[in-house]
Amino acid sequence: MNKLLKRTWAEINLDCLGHNVKTLRSGLPASTRFLGVVKADAYGHGAVPIAKELEALAADYLAVSNLEEAMQLRQGDVKLPILILGYTPPELAPEEAALGVTQEVHCLSYGQALSEALPENTSLKVHVKLDTGMSRLGFFAYDRPETPKEIAALAALPNLTIEGAFMHFAVSDTPDEEAYTRLQHRRFMETLEAMASLGVRPEILHCANSGAVIAYPEFAHDMVRPGIATYGLDPSPELRGAADLKPLMSLKTTIAAIRPFDPGITVSYGRTYKTQAPARIAVCPVGYADGLPRRLSGQVDFLLHGQRVPQVGRICMDMCMVDITSVPDAKPGDTVTLVGRDGDREITWDNWADQLGTISYELVCGINKRVPRLYYKGGSMVETLQYIV
């Protein structure tokens, strides 16, 4: 590894990406398209390298949150169709058309604004977003009899081409909520039928997120769009182990210094930790500015030489302290695994999420841009991504 990188870094295993895509596709009809969700910098994994690998894995579509993310992929020479799942200011519709990306449309007035912003004889592909009970964006797919007519009016606009229609499940990853998930899907189908009666028949129908791909493969339709599961993380505690997924990302740091302390010495801000016996405390150059949550202070172990070692004292912005007394042969420069495997021991993103009362999505998305991403395939490093230098 380049010495420049050996401070704190993330390792991304592309072989695991291939494994997860194969696993998720295995329970689906062969004709079902696969959309790779690469919004939020591919959930912290690096949008362009992940998108390119998804291209190589024969993904059919990609999805991002906004126009800037779509531009990043195109600038990275990613050729796959790209769906923007979120709002784009209508005045930027010409840029979307020029990039060949697809925009979600969640109401008739928004579609009209997009169409009006486009030059004559310019067409923008759109996917109609239906709100079946997520209560976020979308044409209301229940208790609104005017919705099919509004979508028919959308289809008649001169500069938009409806390619797809989709919805998003709220609780497909929660088995106890099966009735609500099936209600959402029924609303989706009823609205599509009403649209068809007015001559609107989108080519691509999609609704299956990670939870639905795992628990409701019968909802695959023309395309699926698993997000977090693609990255090897379970969509919820209830579905842990339900699919054979392998996490892509591990997070590592190094020992910058080792300091011997007598009993009774307080460590870090707030003096919340005091040595109870002679101790060897390692200073590691990783902190909350890198994505190590401060709320984990004094509550988490790391891995060193295959052993668990406790983090002690408050986590700082750029550093934290670890009690390595139990590893007498440790030395500055040794690798410390924050999340990942070392020998026969492993610390997972879910371990952190459970301690914090959050989800793994938040943690991987929170790995800071100053943390380089190192990509491995077949056991060898094949690419690095450094945002700062």
C-alpha angles and dihedrals in degrees: 000000000000109000089231089066100045099097106077123337145162122232117211118199108208092187087066089053090056091047093051094048090050091047094049092046094047095081095045134084111271091242094058113113120228120225116196113214107217101163120133091036090307090307089307095310097106118275103223099044091045093046091051091050090049088053089053089050090057098251111171103211142008131214131208135174101238147004094267090059090049090050090051091056094047091048086052089057095251108160104185121110111270126210118202105215096191141051123301118188106253093235088067093059092103089058090051091051091048091052092048094235129146123237128209114233117205103176140014096251091055091050090049091052091050092049093048091051093055122090118248114281091018118123129199120197114230138185116213111233115214122197106216096165109314087102094213123099123344151083106287108260095192137045090012110097090179093064098090091050091050090052090048088053088050090053090054094057111116102232104038129083116198106219100161149009126210148165137196127235118228100200109012088128092058113079093197088062096058093123092058093046091053090046089055091050092048090053088050093053094044091052092048090052091051090049091050090052086061093048099261110129112160116209096224123046118183138167109140114114122176095289093048094046089055101037104024109031088158086074093064096111112166097329141011127210111197112179119179094021090062087064092052098256124123115245093227142359088254092061098044108137094007090116130032098249129163121204114238101201131068123174122218141175137174140238110263097179141353118218127190115220134188122228115284098035117136119222131213133338119344093015088251094150128054126184112244096194137007105306143185109220120194121208111216122194097233129099146148091296087065095049101271100132115236088218088071091065109139092354104085139069127213129200123251123170088347093305131110113245124184125241108228135198125009118325109243129211094263106009144035136189128238129192105232097168089122091058104060095173094057115120139180111286095035117134119251118198114215096176122009140045130313114176109317094336127089138186115197137201087243090058089059093041092053092050092050098041092239139100132270090244091069093050100050091042088053097061101119124243091242088069109089118227116224116197122212130192127172089359095302131101107248103172144007129209118203116176098188104041 
